[in-house]
């Protein structure tokens, strides 16, 4: 429906007719105009030089926010070039990056949602006739992807309203740091307004930008918005999955006990500091010899419940388990195990990235099925995430040396060696 509507014209309006739409719906603007860009879709630019001013650049009436009138606004939106619309050949370009599992999970989620929509509306006569008719039904999976893309890339988190599709203001694209020129908010009358920052000036033809969040990583920017700022020099964050080995006797209860994501988020800050966050890593490194136990108990309702015990004490959740781990006398041993596991996982990912880079450098240049923007974004993401992962390896090497030299680890290793020697003697 979306694709056909854009092609046939009934779901597309030219931007030069947008001023009429704004006047009809009482949207006020000050020296601002909408343009279409190749990289970011629609954008707002200055129609004249803008200096610091108290008057809003754009004012949108409250009745136009989250209303049926907003449907007409959709006709002015470009078709979004998010990774969910990339071809199979283009998707192969981000293999080895954190965008690959994010894209795959999103596509599976969209398919489930679309099937659920069809199931719930398939019993409604007009939906069955208009949407789902096998011959001339107008709704297909591509339409659902369009709805998702519009929501992810153009919905704004408005104060007092929540996520909202705000005509015209939603054209403003992201820029981080000093490049952010304006901010959006709701005034006392509930109107959506776009204000230029006091210390900013925008020359005629320059883009008026807001921030989607300066802490967003390169993967998230490409995933949700389909572009990456030229000045970006760091991936900021990379998410990697973590698996519990098949030969771990506690593998199944570890996976079933707490629904925390089976992975870790690696981050690289502006001050060159590496950090990681992921609760599942502790489940991967703890063993029965460390005091980890599982049992199945029957509740007062007759239900069966999987319970975890650490050092003989019942643990009710991951936060409590992490607290007990950090308070344990063997915490530095557990942390060393986590660091070793993480380093091995990062090295594995770097090898995948390297093989993909080698393959793409020889294949993509001769491929006519790959568009310039997906190719450029995938190349930049591979480089940025490869740099972050390389910094993580250096950090983990330093951490291993530091932890291995601690008294706790030294005593643990000596005790381990003594037990091994006793076992050899007995044998």
N, C-alpha and C positions, 0 to 999 in steps of 0.2 A: 504494500500500500504506500509506504513512504517513498520507495524508489520510483514507483510508477507515478505517484503524485508529483514528485519533483520533475520527472522527465516530461510528463504531460502538461504540467503547469498549474494544475488545480491545487497543489500543495506547495507552490512556490510563488513568491512575490519579489520583484526586484527591489534592491535597497533604495532606489530613487523614489519609490512609493512609500517608504517608511515614514517620512515627515508627515504625510497625510494621516497615517495610522496614529502617530503620536498626537497630532492635533485633535483628532476625533475623541481620543481617550484621555485628553488633558494631561499629557506628559510634557513637562516643561524642560527645556534644554537651554544651555548657555554656551555658545561658541563650540559646540560639539557635533561631530557627524560620524556616521557609521560607514565603514569600508570593509571590503572582503580581502583577506590575505591568503596566500597559498599555504603558509606554514601553520597558522593558528585559526583559520576560518574567519568569522566576523571579528571586528575590532572597533574600538572607539578611538578617534583621533581628534586633535584640536582643529577647529575651523578657523581659529585665530590664535595669536599668542595669549596664553593664559598665565597670569601671575597669581600669587596668593590672594584669595578672596574668600569672603564668608558666604557668598551666595552659592547654592548647590549647582554643580554642573548639570545634574539630571535630577528631576523630581518625579516620582511615579506614584499615582494615587493608590491608596490601599486596596480599592476594589479591583485593581488590575493585577494585584499580586495573588497568585494561587486562585485564579478565577477562570471561568469559561472563556472570557475575552482573551485570555492568554493564549488560547488555541490559535488565534489568528497570528500571533507573534511567531509561532513555530514556522510559519511560511517564510519568514525572513531568515531563518537559520540555515547555514550551510550544512551539507551532509558531513558528519563528523568523520575524520580520518583517524579513528582510534584503532589500536591493534586488533580489536574484535572484528574489524572490517578488512584486515590485511589478508592477502591471498596465502594459500598454503606455502608457496615458495617464499613469500616475504616473512612468514612466521618462522621458517627454518633459520632465518638470519639471527634471531635472538636465542637460539639454542645455547645452553651453557650459562645464560644470564638468569637473574632472578625474575625476569619478565616472563620466561617460559612457563614455570609452574603457576604464576599468577594468571596468565592468559588462559592456560588449560583449565584451571579451577573456575574462572569466570565463565568460560564457555559451557562447562558442565552445569554450572548454576543457572545460566540463562536457558539452557535446554530444559532443565527441570521446571523452572518457573513457567516457561511457555507451555509445556505439557500440562502443568497444573491449571493454567489459565484456560486452556482448551477443555480440560475435564470439568471445571467448575461452571463454565459458560455454555458447554455443549448441550445442556438440557434446556436452555432458553431458546425459544423458537426463533426470534429475530437474529440472535447470535449465530445459531446454526445455519440460518439461511444466508446471512450477509457475510459473516466472518469465515465460517468453516465449510461452506459449500465446496464439494470436491471439484466442481467445474469452474465456477467463477467467484469463489470466496476471496475476499480482499485482504485477509490478514495472513501473514506468514512469519517465519522466524526472523527474517531480516527486519521486519517492523519492530519486533521486540528488542532487537539489538539497537535499533534507532532510539527507542524510548530510553533504554539503559544509557546510551551514549549522551543523549540530551541531558538526562538527570545528572550523570557523573561529571560532565564537562561544563555545564552551564548553570546548574542549580547553585544558589548562594545560601549560605547559612546566615539568615537575617535575624537580628536581635528581636526577640519578642514574637517571632513568627516561626522560626525553624528553617528547614530547607525549603527554598522557594525559587520558582522561576520568575524572575523580575525582568519584564521587557526593557530593552535598551541598556539598562545598567549591566545586564548579563552579558552584553557584548564586550565589556572590559576584560582584557586578558591579564595574565599573571606576569609580574616582574618582581624580583626579590631585592632585598636590601635598599640601597639608595635609588634604585630604578623604579621603586613603587611611587607613583605620583598621586594617587587618590585613595580614598576609603569610602565604603558604602555603609549606611546605617539607616535606622528608622527614626523619623522626627517625632515630635510630640503628637502629631495628628495621625501617626501610623503610616505616613507616606515613606516610600523608599527614596533615599537621596544619595547622590554621589558627590563627595566633597574633595576639592583639591587640597593637599596638605599645605600648611602655611608657608613652608620654606621651599616650595616647588614652583617651577615654571615649565610650561609646556609650549613649545613653539608650534606655529601653524604646520599641520601635517604630521606632527609627532603623535605617537600613540599615548593614550591615557590609560595607565595601568593600575591594577590593584594587586593585592597579594592573596594567593590561595593558601599561603602558609610557607614561610621561608624554610621550615625544617623538612619539607617534603624532599625525598630522595629522587635521584634521576629515574629510577624504575617507576616510581609512583607518578611522576609527572608525565612520562610517556604513556603509562597504562591508563590514567584517568583523563588526560588532556591532549595527548597526541603530539606534544612538542617538548623541546628542551631548550632553555635559554642558551644563547651562544657563549655567555661568560661562565657557564657551569664548568668547574674544574674538578669536582669530586662527586662520586656516586652517593656520598653521605651514608647510605645504608644498603646492606645486602642481606636478604633472607635465604638461609640454606636449610634444607630438610636434614634431620638427624634420624638415623635408623638404629634400632636395637639389634645387635647381632642375632642371627637365627639360632646359634648355639647357646644363647643365654637361657638358663633354665627358668628364669622369671619373666621371660619376654612377654608372654600373653597377659599375665596379671599387671605387668608394668604398663602395657598399652591400654588396658581396660580400666585401671583404677581412677585416673584423672584425665579429663578430656582436654588437657592443655595441648596446644599445637605442637606437633612433633618436629620442632626445628629451632633455629637460633637466629637472632637478628644481630648482625655485625655492623658497627657504626664507626665512622671516622669523623671527628669533630674538626672545627676550624683551627684549633690549637694543636692539631696533629696527634690527638689522643685517640687510641683505639679502645672500644668497649664492646661488650657483647651482652645479650639478654635472651634467656630462654630457659624456662623452668624444666623442660623435658630433658635437658642435658643431665640433670641430677638423677633422673630415673635411669639413664643410660649408664652411668658410672658407678652406681651403688650395687653391691652384691650381698648375698646371704652372709658372707664372712664379715661384712660391715655392720650386721645387725638388722638387715632389711628382711622382713617377713610379710607374707600375705596369708589370709585365711578367709573362709566364707562363713558368715554368721547369718542366723535367722532373726529378722526383726520382729517386733511385737505384732506387726500386721501379717506375719507369715511369709514375708518376702525374703529373698536371699540377697545378702549384701557382701560385696568384696571389701575387706578391711586390710589396711596396711599398718604394720608395726615397725618402729625403728627403735633399736636398743630396748626392746621389750615394752615400749609404750605405744598405745593406740594413737594414730595420727589421722585427723579428720579431713585434711586438705593440703594442697601444695604449699600454701604460705606457711602453715605450721611445720611441714616437713623441711622447708628451706631454713626456717628458724632453728630447728634442731640440728641441721647439718652445720650451720655456721657456728653453733655453740658447741659442737662436738670437738673433742680433743684431736680428731683426725681431719679437721676441716681442710688443712693445707694439703693433705694427701688426696682428698676428694677433688680439690680444686686443680691439683696437678693432673689428675686423670682427665678432668674436663678439658684442660688446656691441650693435652696431648690429643684427645679425641677431636677437638675443634681444629687443631693444626692439620691433622690428617685429612679431615673433611675439606678444609680450605685448599690444600694441595691437590686433592682429587678434583675439585672444581676448577682450579687453575689449569689442570691438564685438559679438561673438557673444553675450556675457553680457548686454549692454545690450538687444539685440533680443529675447532670450529673456525677460528681465525684463519688458519692455514687453508682450510677447505674453501671458505668464502672468498679469500683473496684470489683464488684461481678460477672459481666458478661464477661468482656474481657478476664480474665485469663483462661476461659474455652472455648473461641472461637478459632476455628482453621482457620477461614477465615480472620484473622487480622495478617498482617505482623509486624515484630518487629519494623521497622523504623517508620511507621505511628503511631503505638501505643506509642512509646517513644516520638515522636515529639508532639503528641496531649497531652500527660500527662504533658510534660514540659510546653507547652503553657498554659494549664489550670492553672497550679501553678503560672507561671509568671504573667499572667493577673489577677489572683485572688489577688496576692500581690499588684499589681498596683492599682486595684480597692479598696482594703482595705485602702491603703494610701490616696486615693482620699476621702473616707468617713471621715477619720480623718481630712483632710484638710478642707473639706466642713463644718464640725462641728465647727472648729475654725473660719472659715469665717462667719458662721451664727451668732456666738456670737459677733464677731467684728462689723458686720453690724447692728445687732439689737441694739447695744449700741450707734450708731451714732445719731446725732441730727436730721438729715433728717428723718430717719426711725421712731424715737420716735415721732416726730411731726406728721408724716403721720398716725401712729397708733392712736394717740390721736384724730386727726381729724376724722378718721374712726370710732372710738368709739363714738364720739359726734354725728355723723350722725346716727349711729345705735340707740343711745339713743333717738334722736329726732323722729325717725321712730316708736320706741316702744311707746313713749308718744302719738304720733298722733293716733296710732292704739287703 
